[in-house]
Each structure stands twice: as structure tokens, then as C-alpha cells.
Amino acid sequence: MTMTSSETTSVRITGSRFGYRFNIVGMIGFSVILFWAMVAIFAPLIIPYPVGEIVDFDYFGPVSADFWLGSDYLGRDMFSRILMGARYTVGISLAAVTIACFSGVVLGMTAAVAGGWLDTVLSRFLDALNSIPSKLFGLVVVAAVGSSIPVLILTLSVIYIPGSYRFARALAVNINAMDFVTVARIRGESTWYLIRSEILPNIVGPVLADLGIRFVFIVLLLSGLSFLGLGVQPPYADWGALVRENIGGLPFGAPAVMAPSFAIASLTISVNLLIDNLPKKIRDRSE
Amino acid sequence: MAKLVEIRDLKVEATTDSGRRVEIIKGVSIDIAEGEIVALIGESGSGKTTIALTLMGYARPGCRIAGGSVSLAGKDMVTLSEKQRAKIRGTEVAYVPQSAAAAFNPAATIMDQVIEVTRIHGLMSPDEARARAVDLFRALSLPEPETIGSRYPHQVSGGQLQRLSAAMALIGNPKLVIFDEPTTALDVTTQIEVLRAFKSVMKQGGIGGVYVSHDLAVVAQIADRIVVLKGGEVQEVGTTDDILTNAKHPYTRELLAAFEPKRRQAAQVAAAPAPLLQIEGLIAGYGQIQADGLPAIRAVENVSIKVEKGRNLGIIGESGCGKSTLARAIAGILPAAGGSIIFDGVKLEQNARRRSREQLREMQIVFQYADTALNPAKSVEEILARPLAFYHGMGGKARSGRIDQLLDMVRLPRNLRHRRPGELSGGQKQRVNFARALAADPKLILCDEITSALDTVVAAAVIELLKELQRELGLSYIFISHDLSVVEAICDEIVVMYGGKKVEEITPDKVKAPQHPYSQLLFSSVPKLDPTWLDGVEQDPELVRAYCRR
């Protein structure tokens, strides 16, 4: 056997039967996300205690057979509260990220294809929006209109539209300069056709990856807002709010403050892992 | 003569993304004597660069040398450790890449980069190295050899940069230099000077060389022996004269035949009353519109051309002469600032957006790079279906049948329709690209350098196809190219462009005796298969000074 300068790295390959390569790290990330999604859907069916009820005589109680993750500052069951919190954290973030990315990508592609004054106006307006600090913007809106779930979703999506727009526009500008778009343009195609048929299929991969990253940002911002008391209002609580409620337990190392933090971390890290290891299509199919 | 390089039964493997191993070099054996220049020639994917890189003990990522030996001056590059190889690279074997522009660091001066090899290997003091570099610059006939080293890469021309990268390779006094298509990206008038410089330096120093190229005529000028490769195997080895005059292998003959395409029989014009396309005083360019209503940088200035029905017009010129801009202005992609375009008796709008759908349909444009001209996310079927639906309102069975017809026309198997462009070869992609233009049933097709990105043999096949289709469908082509032999093969009239202006219009039979001095320079610079051509060709220094940006 001879030595070569380029060692072939042996990547663990799974699921290659389907013509896709999906590595083990991506699978782990995907399983955790799937787990939280299931929890969010089925939470009311599986919680052992009602979320608002004080069931433990102790506050910041330890992990026990009755209370799997201890109890919070009022003696409520932490396990049930985290399961229900998943609904708010995952649901609100998902809704916000969908709105943000959809609007951002459509506007970005339109600006890239149309060019001219529309591009300039849209870009300057969204840049201006981008220059407002996101937490401050959230604070002002919630202080002015009051906190409710639709307000939260809209605020979060407005905050993340400019980033999504910039990203999609940059990608679309590159595709727009390709000859096949020129060919379609001098065929006489409409802007809508150019966006839908020529540009979108070629940027959808990076856009999905961007959606994942933005989802993480939104989870963190939502948790931040809730931590400041501007997010989901009591007695309901998302994970950020759970951390805030129980921050007093930090000196005692109470599970009540650690568990929701771990929940936030596990979700965001998993999404990142999945994005970095999305399934890749195998081009060599002569096997 | 002592053997400098002995490659024995070399095998290189590549691992695909599904983990399958493919042998890309299948047991190749090549010898190179000291001071001998051996050319590796073959189409893209034949493994010529892969073999050249193994001479440095290098395999590209995903590839590995699976067997055999590469002995360079007595050392087997395959079994050496990476550290030992690093010592040899730059001192005994050196590499001149295809694109010198990409190989230079734009942030450092040329001299610093040229003498970097001597610093890394501790060969000589910086002052000695600089003196040697200046000698090399002189030997490579670079202008201002004393001071050119203090410039940055963007301050010299492409031909100069290519010679500077040769100086970088030669400074460590190597026994073997690998040239990887060093003149492919250059204009023909520049190429001559670069080839001459390479040849004289190599002969003077008695340096062995490996010259990788797909252009037989270029190789004929510089190589002592030629190795013809195909599919990772040696097809034929012989001295340059042998290969050129007495080729045995069918593939070599194909390569030779492709070099001299058959001249087209000039179409008999059936006394067409009006020309198909008539362009008068076209002006097009880029940048801000000035007070006189013309753009700041005019790439095409006052060009008038005429295309008769069923006849072809060739537009030839070097990079930057405005030939592609002219095509874009005709197609309306870049609206012209002045002049008139009369197509089939009707004056066309300058901007494609204001032309009618019927006008757009009748004039199609085919671009140079099929890679970027086909949407990678769509199948061949979808690509061809769109113009059929868009212009002819075809759907269902009729459309599907027409797609089959189109694939037949461009000689592609019908089952290719479900593939994506990424799964096709370069020649196949260019055929799909062309079929899409045919789908519109045009009267005129603008071909912008459509064979430049293809291998010689494939390009010849595409040209043959174009001629056949013209006979069947009565099309006209405007054929834009920098390659005289291609234009000669297919066109009835040839327009020579320089600096945005039309300098001459001639017919192919008069190409031997052009009138305008620039045409003379351009036509005489095209390499011929004759190995003595480079030494015999004379360039008028006055003309070179006037027309070449070296």
C-alpha cells in the first residue's frame, strides 16, 4: 500500500439507499427537534399535573419520583411546565420564522430581479429597520401594544425580515446574473415566472439553512423577551419565562432554573447541528 | 539520454460521494528524458492534469495514487513522505498553472512572490534571488525586466503574468517544469510571444518539461514527444512529427481531423430581395449616459453588418474587441445607444422588453457557457418544454413529441430528457442549449463563442451539427468566435473586429490575404500543425506594438 498526500476521509454514511447522504450528527439533531415538536403537539395529553396548580409544599424542590424535574418557586411541577412551555417556544418561533423568511425571500428575489428604484427603496427601508436594535424594538412594541401571542409573532417576524431579505437578495442577485436568466428574460418571461421558476429552485437550499439559523435567533430573542417579562404572560410560560420566574433558585442550584435552560440549549444546538449536516443528494448514481 | 522521469503502471483512484471508488488513471507508463519536453494531450477528463500532478506526488482532494511508481531523478514521488516531497517541489519539479491571474496573490508584489521559492527552500540570499529573477524576466522577454518585479499582479497583462509565473517556477532551477494549459486563456496574438519565451528558456536551460494541453497545434510548436490520452489510458506515444504525419490510433486521427474542419459549401442565395438582418451604425456600451446621449465606455462603435437569409456571418476578434457586446446589443439584452437594427424588414426596438414576442422568437441567442446557460434545477425536458409552451402554446402529447424531435435533431438520446444539466457532459449541455434555441423555430441564431468551452473533437462535431441543421431548417447564424478555424468552417462572410470597430469584412476564401494590418496580424498568429511554424512566423513589430496589449 502506498502513501498519498490526500487521505480519503471515511465519513459514516447512513441512508444512502434513498440517494441521499445523511450523517449521524445531523440525525441526532433531527431526532431532538422531532422530539420537541412531538412534545409541543401532545403536551396537554402527557403532562402529569396541570401547569397552574401548586402541587408541592416545598418551593424549588429537588428531583423526585413525583416531580421529575423538581418544583418551581411556587411549588408547581416543573416537568409539566416545561412540556407546555415547548408549545409556546416552538410554536411562536416557528410561526415568526415562517412569516419572516417568506416575506424576506419574496421581497429579496423581487428586488434582485426587478432592480432599479424598487430595489433601492426596499433595500434602504429594510436597512433602516435593521439598524434598530432588536431587543429595544421588541420592548417598545410590547410596551405600546401590550403582550399577546399574535403581537409577539408579528414583532419577531418584523425584526427578522431585513436579515432574511438581505440574504435572499444576495443569493438571487448572483443567480440573476446567470445566462439562463438572461435567456428567460429575452424570451419575454414575466418577473413572476423568473422568480418562481428560474431563481427560487436554485436558492432554496441556502434559504432553508438560513431559515434554521433564523429560527434559533428567534427562539433566543423570544426567550430573552420572556426573561424580561415581555413575552408570554403568566400563568402560561415559555422556556425563557420559566428561567426568569425561577432565577431566584440559581444560588441553590435548583433544577427549576436549570431544566428550561437546558431545553433552550438542546433545541437551538440541535437546529444548528441539523442545518450544518442537512442530507446531501448523492450525484454519483452509477452504483 | 538519461531518464529524468519514469512513470510505471501509474494508477489513480477517486472516491465518489456515494463511497464508490473509480479508477481515473488506469496503469499509465511514461518516460521523459533530460531536457525533453513531453506533451500530454487529450480531451477534458482524460486525466492529463491528474498525471502531471502525480509528478509532484500530489493527488487532488478525493483522489489518491493507488499503485505504480513515479520516479523523478531517481526518487519515487509516490513513496516519499509529505515532508520529503515538499523539499523536492519547487527545487526539482515546478508547476505553471493554467490561470496565472488566479495563482498570484493580488496583495503582494510580483518580485516577492517570484523569489518566495528560494526563501522557503533557503536556496540563495534574497539579493541573489532578485538578480536571478531579473535574468529570468529578461530571458522570458518581459518588458522592463529591472522594474517589473516591483509591480502588483493587476498592473501587468495576462500574457506577462503567465510568463512571470514561469519565472516563479524556474527560479529554483528545477529539472522538470509542468505546464498546465498555460496559454489556453490567452489571445492568439499574445500566445505566440508566450510560447516563444517558454521554448527558448527551456532549450537554453536544458530543462525537462511536461506540457499539458488540448490544443494539438500549440503542442506541436513546443513538444519533442506527444502522449495522447483518453479515459485515463495512453492511446499513442510518438515524436511530434510522427504523431502529426503518421498517427496510428483512431482517436489521434480524430483529433487531427478536428483541426481542419471541412469548409461549408456557400449557400446559393435565391436572389433574396432584402437581407434578414441589417444593422447600421450600431453604438453600444456601458456606464453613465453622457451629454451626447452615448454611454461613457463605448464597447461597440458604429458597426454595420448585414446577414442574408440562409447565410452565415462570422464575427472574429480578440477578448475585449466588443464582439459579445455586439451580440447582446442585437439581441436587445444591452439596449444599443445608437444605430438601427432592421430584422426581416422591420425596425426592431433597441430594448428586448419592447420587442414583440414574435420578434423575440425569431431571433434566438446561444451563450458560450452551457453550464450557466441551463438552469441546474430543471430537467432537460423542462428546459425544452418552456419555449414550446411559451411561444407555441404547446402542451401534453404534442409538446412531448416535439421534445423528442428536438433531441433527435441535436443527436441526443431521447432518454436524456429526464436528466439535469449537472448530469450531462460539456458537449451534451451545449446541444441542449442549442435545442432550446431551436425550440422557438427562429430565423436567426446568434452563437456567442459556443464552441470555445468544448474540446476540439466535440467542437468539430457541434459545428457539423450546426451545418446540417442549417441545411434542413434554412436558418441563418451569426457566429461569434475568437477561433478563426471555427469561423472559417461555417461562415460565408467574416467580419474582423478590433477595439469596438469593424476593421474588415472578407469571405473565407480570401482569409489567406487579408487587407487590414490587424487582420493580417490576427490570422498569421493562429498556430498551425506544422512544428516549424513558431520559428518561422514573423510578426511585424510595428503591428504588434499597435495592436497587442502585452
Interface residues (C-beta under 8 A of the other chain):
Chain A: T2 M3 T4 S5 S6 E7 T8 I13 S16 R21 M178 D179 F180 T182 V183 A184 R185 I186 R187 G188 E189 S197 E198 P201 N202 K280 I282 R283 D284 R285 S286 E287
Chain B: T15 T16 D17 S18 G19 R20 G57 Y58 A59 R60 P61 G62 C63 R64 I65 A66 G67 V78 T79 S81 E82 R85 A331 G332 I333 A352 R355 R357 L360 I365 F367 Y369 T372 A373 L374 N375 P376 A377 K378 R386 P387 F390 Y391 G422 E423 R436 A440
